[in-house]
């Protein structure tokens, strides 16, 4: 079975992890955490980075550092992984769901503008499956209403929006380093920002809100969201290979593009002129002209030895976020979307196998 994703780890990962073990620095103290923060900030073309235990805690930490809380509203895309909305609830604020843009598949700025209220404190565009959201309209909207743009870049390490790396293009952004991400630390996350005060606030809250001068004195409630030295060591090793990884992902996407071009009813991933998609997942839509529907295609791929995943279930269909509102674009994307095998180590032969299997399932 060709998997949807498998971690790609180079030899220096083993060396750095063993260094942690040999020196005894395996928890959150040690040289690799601050090193990883510096190097990831540089990778994102940002001033500051604050490592966290996973992508969800990094995003929650970003909202907490901004002071989002009860009575506030935060705009989130309807089509996203559930963590984007969950972290809003963690703060006591209310997530307000926004439909997807039909071309980029990301949060629709026009629908976001319709849903801003005096209670809106932030908007969270998600760079879905590796393609950046259209940030300029959202930044203009945020400036008009005095709200923060918080990028959920969990799926978009290295992606560019109008030539600039995503993550710190709004007020703050958050990344995940889960095992299936482009850059991985097994588990782990990080927030990036150009706001020094916000970064300092996040560092304070990350470690139980402990006073930096008076040890074990906690003036307010904080969190244990620290990254371990071992995780950071893996991250440092991954960053040394980051450009190689990103180039490899472009090669994989180009091979899919060539192999799947011209199949009726198969819509290939967005690739706007202003964006550099990093194709965390090579994602396609199965429209009626293809013949079999999305679920039948997934069954056919599995029979051919190819794993796949459906798109995320829209938030408005999940019990905690169910609403009577209409989200036609997000609903259509969720019903028709498939994530194909997308691991960095995917071979040309495996890509060809996936393409042949899809072509064989198409009508006619």
C-alpha positions as CSV (number, residue, x, y, z in Angstrom):
1,X,0.0,0.0,0.0
2,X,1.4,3.4,-1.0
3,X,0.8,5.5,2.1
4,X,-0.7,9.0,2.1
5,X,2.4,10.3,4.0
6,X,5.5,9.0,5.7
7,X,8.1,11.1,7.5
8,X,11.3,11.9,5.7
9,X,14.3,11.8,8.1
10,X,17.9,12.4,7.2
11,X,21.0,10.9,8.9
12,X,21.6,14.0,11.0
13,X,18.4,13.4,12.9
14,X,20.0,10.4,14.6
15,X,23.1,12.3,15.5
16,X,21.3,15.2,17.1
17,X,18.9,13.0,19.1
18,X,21.8,10.9,20.4
19,X,23.5,14.1,21.4
20,X,20.5,14.9,23.6
21,X,20.5,11.3,25.1
22,X,24.3,11.3,25.7
23,X,24.3,14.7,27.4
24,X,21.1,14.0,29.4
25,X,19.3,17.1,28.0
26,X,16.1,15.3,27.0
27,X,13.4,17.6,28.4
28,X,12.6,21.2,27.6
29,X,16.0,22.6,28.7
30,X,19.0,22.3,26.4
31,X,20.7,24.0,23.5
32,X,18.4,22.7,20.7
33,X,15.1,24.5,21.7
34,X,16.5,28.1,21.4
35,X,18.5,27.0,18.4
36,X,15.5,25.6,16.7
37,X,13.5,28.8,17.5
38,X,16.2,31.0,15.9
39,X,16.6,28.8,12.9
40,X,12.8,28.4,12.3
41,X,12.3,32.2,12.6
42,X,15.0,32.7,10.0
43,X,13.4,30.1,7.8
44,X,10.0,32.0,8.0
45,X,11.7,35.4,7.5
46,X,10.3,36.4,10.9
47,X,11.8,38.1,13.9
48,X,10.7,35.7,16.7
49,X,9.7,32.1,17.2
50,X,8.3,30.4,20.3
51,X,8.4,26.6,20.3
52,X,5.5,24.7,21.7
53,X,4.5,21.1,22.4
54,X,2.3,20.8,19.3
55,X,0.6,22.8,16.6
56,X,-2.7,23.1,18.5
57,X,-1.0,24.5,21.6
58,X,1.0,26.9,19.5
59,X,-2.2,28.3,18.0
60,X,-3.9,28.4,21.4
61,X,-0.8,30.2,22.8
62,X,-1.0,32.7,20.0
63,X,-4.7,33.6,20.8
64,X,-3.9,33.6,24.5
65,X,-1.0,36.0,24.0
66,X,-3.3,38.3,22.0
67,X,-5.8,38.3,25.0
68,X,-8.6,36.7,23.1
69,X,-11.2,35.5,25.6
70,X,-14.9,35.2,26.7
71,X,-17.2,37.5,24.8
72,X,-14.9,37.7,21.7
73,X,-15.5,36.2,18.3
74,X,-12.9,34.7,16.0
75,X,-13.4,34.1,12.3
76,X,-12.3,30.6,11.2
77,X,-12.8,28.7,7.9
78,X,-15.5,26.1,7.8
79,X,-13.1,23.7,5.9
80,X,-10.2,23.1,8.2
81,X,-8.9,20.6,10.8
82,X,-11.0,20.8,13.9
83,X,-8.1,22.2,16.0
84,X,-8.5,25.6,14.4
85,X,-11.9,26.1,16.0
86,X,-11.1,24.2,19.2
87,X,-8.4,26.6,20.2
88,X,-10.9,29.5,19.9
89,X,-13.2,27.6,22.3
90,X,-10.2,27.0,24.7
91,X,-10.0,30.7,25.2
92,X,-13.7,31.0,25.9
93,X,-14.3,32.9,22.7
94,X,-16.7,31.9,19.9
95,X,-15.6,30.6,16.5
96,X,-17.6,32.1,13.7
97,X,-17.5,29.9,10.6
98,X,-16.6,31.3,7.2
99,X,-17.1,29.6,3.8
100,X,-14.2,28.7,1.5
101,X,-13.1,30.5,-1.7
102,X,-13.9,28.3,-4.7
103,X,-10.5,28.8,-6.3
104,X,-8.0,28.8,-3.5
105,X,-10.1,26.5,-1.2
106,X,-9.1,28.7,1.7
107,X,-11.1,31.2,3.8
108,X,-13.2,33.5,1.6
109,X,-12.3,37.1,2.4
110,X,-15.7,38.3,1.0
111,X,-17.6,36.0,3.4
112,X,-15.3,37.0,6.2
113,X,-16.2,40.6,5.6
114,X,-19.9,39.8,5.9
115,X,-19.4,38.1,9.3
116,X,-17.3,40.7,11.2
117,X,-19.1,42.2,14.2
118,X,-18.0,44.5,17.0
119,X,-17.1,41.4,19.0
120,X,-14.6,40.1,16.4
121,X,-11.1,40.0,17.8
122,X,-9.2,37.9,15.2
123,X,-9.4,36.0,11.9
124,X,-7.6,32.7,11.3
125,X,-6.9,32.0,7.7
126,X,-5.6,28.5,7.2
127,X,-3.1,27.8,4.4
128,X,-5.0,24.7,3.4
129,X,-3.1,21.6,2.2
130,X,-0.1,23.9,1.5
131,X,-1.6,26.7,-0.6
132,X,-1.6,30.1,1.0
133,X,-4.8,31.9,1.8
134,X,-5.2,35.3,0.1
135,X,-3.9,37.5,2.9
136,X,-4.1,41.0,1.6
137,X,-7.9,41.4,1.7
138,X,-7.9,39.8,5.2
139,X,-5.2,42.2,6.4
140,X,-7.1,45.1,5.0
141,X,-10.3,43.9,6.7
142,X,-8.4,43.4,10.0
143,X,-7.0,46.9,9.8
144,X,-10.4,48.5,9.2
145,X,-11.9,46.7,12.2
146,X,-8.9,46.5,14.6
147,X,-8.7,42.7,14.6
148,X,-5.6,40.4,14.4
149,X,-4.7,38.1,11.6
150,X,-3.5,34.8,13.0
151,X,-2.2,32.5,10.4
152,X,-2.8,28.7,10.8
153,X,0.2,27.6,8.8
154,X,0.2,24.0,10.2
155,X,0.2,22.6,6.6
156,X,2.3,25.1,4.8
157,X,6.0,25.1,5.9
158,X,7.9,27.2,3.4
159,X,4.9,28.3,1.3
160,X,5.1,31.9,0.0
161,X,2.5,34.6,-0.4
162,X,3.5,37.2,-3.0
163,X,7.1,36.2,-2.5
164,X,7.2,36.1,1.3
165,X,7.1,33.1,3.5
166,X,3.8,32.5,5.4
167,X,3.6,32.5,9.1
168,X,4.4,36.1,10.2
169,X,2.6,38.0,7.5
170,X,-0.2,38.7,9.9
171,X,0.1,39.5,13.6
172,X,1.2,36.0,14.5
173,X,1.2,32.5,13.0
174,X,1.4,28.9,14.1
175,X,2.9,25.7,12.6
176,X,2.6,22.0,13.4
177,X,5.5,19.5,13.4
178,X,3.4,16.4,13.6
179,X,4.8,13.3,11.9
180,X,3.0,13.9,8.7
181,X,4.0,17.5,8.2
182,X,6.6,18.8,5.7
183,X,9.0,19.5,8.6
184,X,8.5,17.2,11.5
185,X,9.6,16.8,15.1
186,X,7.3,13.9,15.8
187,X,5.0,16.1,17.8
188,X,5.6,19.8,18.3
189,X,4.6,23.2,17.2
190,X,5.8,26.8,17.0
191,X,4.4,30.3,16.7
192,X,6.2,33.0,14.7
193,X,5.8,36.8,14.8
194,X,7.5,40.1,14.2
195,X,6.0,41.5,17.4
196,X,8.6,41.3,20.2
197,X,6.1,42.0,23.0
198,X,3.8,39.3,21.7
199,X,6.6,36.7,21.6
200,X,7.7,37.6,25.1
201,X,4.1,37.2,26.3
202,X,3.8,33.8,24.6
203,X,7.1,32.6,26.3
204,X,5.7,33.7,29.6
205,X,2.4,31.9,29.2
206,X,4.1,28.8,27.7
207,X,5.9,27.9,31.0
208,X,3.2,28.1,33.6
209,X,3.3,31.9,33.6
210,X,6.3,31.7,35.9
211,X,7.9,35.0,36.8
212,X,11.2,35.2,35.0
213,X,13.0,36.7,38.0
214,X,11.2,35.1,41.0
215,X,11.3,31.4,40.6
216,X,8.0,29.5,41.3
217,X,6.1,32.7,41.5
218,X,3.1,32.6,39.1
219,X,1.2,35.9,38.9
220,X,-1.4,34.4,36.6
221,X,-2.6,31.1,35.0
222,X,-0.3,29.8,32.3
223,X,0.2,26.6,30.4
224,X,2.7,23.8,30.1
225,X,3.2,24.0,26.4
226,X,7.0,23.5,26.2
227,X,8.8,21.6,23.4
228,X,11.4,19.1,24.5
229,X,15.1,19.3,23.6
230,X,14.8,16.0,21.7
231,X,11.9,17.4,19.5
232,X,13.9,20.5,18.8
233,X,17.0,18.5,17.9
234,X,14.9,16.7,15.3
235,X,13.6,20.0,14.1
236,X,17.2,21.5,13.7
237,X,18.2,18.4,11.6
238,X,15.0,18.8,9.5
239,X,15.7,22.5,8.9
240,X,19.2,21.7,7.5
241,X,17.4,19.8,4.8
242,X,14.4,22.2,4.4
243,X,15.2,23.5,0.9
244,X,15.9,20.0,-0.3
245,X,12.5,18.9,1.1
246,X,10.7,21.8,-0.6
247,X,12.4,21.1,-3.9
248,X,11.4,17.5,-3.7
249,X,7.8,18.5,-3.1
250,X,7.8,20.6,-6.2
251,X,9.1,17.7,-8.2
252,X,6.4,15.4,-6.8
253,X,3.7,18.0,-7.6
254,X,5.0,18.4,-11.2
255,X,5.0,14.7,-11.7
256,X,1.3,14.5,-10.6
257,X,0.4,17.5,-12.7
258,X,1.8,15.8,-15.8
259,X,0.4,12.4,-15.0
260,X,-3.1,13.6,-14.2
261,X,-3.5,16.4,-16.8
262,X,-6.5,16.1,-19.0
263,X,-8.6,13.6,-17.0
264,X,-12.2,14.9,-17.3
265,X,-13.8,15.7,-14.0
266,X,-10.5,15.7,-12.0
267,X,-9.7,19.1,-10.7
268,X,-6.0,19.6,-9.7
269,X,-4.8,21.7,-6.7
270,X,-5.0,25.5,-6.7
271,X,-1.9,27.3,-7.9
272,X,-2.6,31.0,-7.9
273,X,0.1,33.3,-9.5
274,X,0.6,35.1,-6.2
275,X,1.2,31.9,-4.3
276,X,3.8,29.2,-3.9
277,X,2.1,26.0,-3.0
278,X,4.2,23.5,-1.0
279,X,1.7,20.7,-1.6
280,X,1.6,19.3,1.9
281,X,-1.0,17.1,0.4
282,X,-1.5,16.7,-3.3
283,X,-5.2,17.2,-3.3
284,X,-7.7,16.8,-6.1
285,X,-11.5,17.2,-6.6
286,X,-13.6,14.4,-8.1
287,X,-16.4,16.1,-10.0
288,X,-19.4,14.4,-11.8
289,X,-17.7,14.3,-15.2
290,X,-15.1,11.9,-13.7
291,X,-17.7,9.2,-13.4
292,X,-17.4,7.4,-10.0
293,X,-17.9,9.7,-7.0
294,X,-15.2,10.5,-4.4
295,X,-15.9,7.6,-2.1
296,X,-16.0,5.1,-5.0
297,X,-12.7,6.5,-6.2
298,X,-11.1,6.0,-2.8
299,X,-12.3,2.4,-2.8
300,X,-10.8,1.8,-6.3
301,X,-7.5,3.4,-5.3
302,X,-7.3,1.2,-2.2
303,X,-8.0,-1.9,-4.4
304,X,-5.0,-0.8,-6.5
305,X,-2.7,-0.5,-3.5
306,X,-3.0,3.3,-3.1
307,X,-4.1,4.9,0.2
308,X,-5.9,8.2,0.2
309,X,-7.8,10.5,2.6
310,X,-11.0,12.5,2.2
311,X,-10.9,16.2,2.8
312,X,-11.8,17.4,6.3
313,X,-15.4,17.3,7.4
314,X,-16.7,20.9,7.4
315,X,-16.9,22.3,10.9
316,X,-20.6,23.1,10.5
317,X,-21.3,19.4,10.3
318,X,-19.5,18.5,13.5
319,X,-21.6,18.3,16.7
320,X,-19.7,20.9,18.7
321,X,-20.0,23.5,15.8
322,X,-23.2,22.6,14.1
323,X,-25.0,25.6,12.7
324,X,-27.9,26.3,10.4
325,X,-25.7,28.6,8.2
326,X,-25.0,27.7,4.6
327,X,-21.4,26.9,3.5
328,X,-21.9,25.7,-0.1
329,X,-18.3,25.9,-1.3
330,X,-16.8,24.2,1.8
331,X,-19.5,21.6,1.6
332,X,-18.8,20.9,-2.1
333,X,-15.0,20.7,-1.5
334,X,-15.4,18.3,1.5
335,X,-17.7,16.0,-0.6
336,X,-15.4,15.8,-3.6
337,X,-11.9,16.2,-2.2
338,X,-9.2,13.5,-2.0
339,X,-5.7,13.7,-0.6
340,X,-3.3,11.5,-2.7
341,X,0.0,10.0,-1.4
342,X,2.2,13.0,-0.8
343,X,5.2,12.0,1.3
344,X,8.5,13.6,0.6
345,X,10.1,10.3,-0.1
346,X,7.5,9.3,-2.8
347,X,9.2,7.7,-5.8
348,X,8.5,8.4,-9.5
349,X,7.3,4.8,-9.8
350,X,4.8,5.3,-6.9
351,X,3.5,8.5,-8.4
352,X,3.0,6.7,-11.8
353,X,1.1,4.0,-10.0
354,X,-1.2,6.5,-8.4
355,X,-1.8,8.3,-11.7
356,X,-2.5,5.0,-13.6
357,X,-5.0,4.0,-10.9
358,X,-6.9,7.2,-11.1
359,X,-6.9,7.3,-14.9
360,X,-8.2,3.7,-14.9
361,X,-11.1,4.7,-12.7
362,X,-12.3,7.6,-14.8
363,X,-15.4,7.2,-17.0
364,X,-14.5,6.1,-20.5
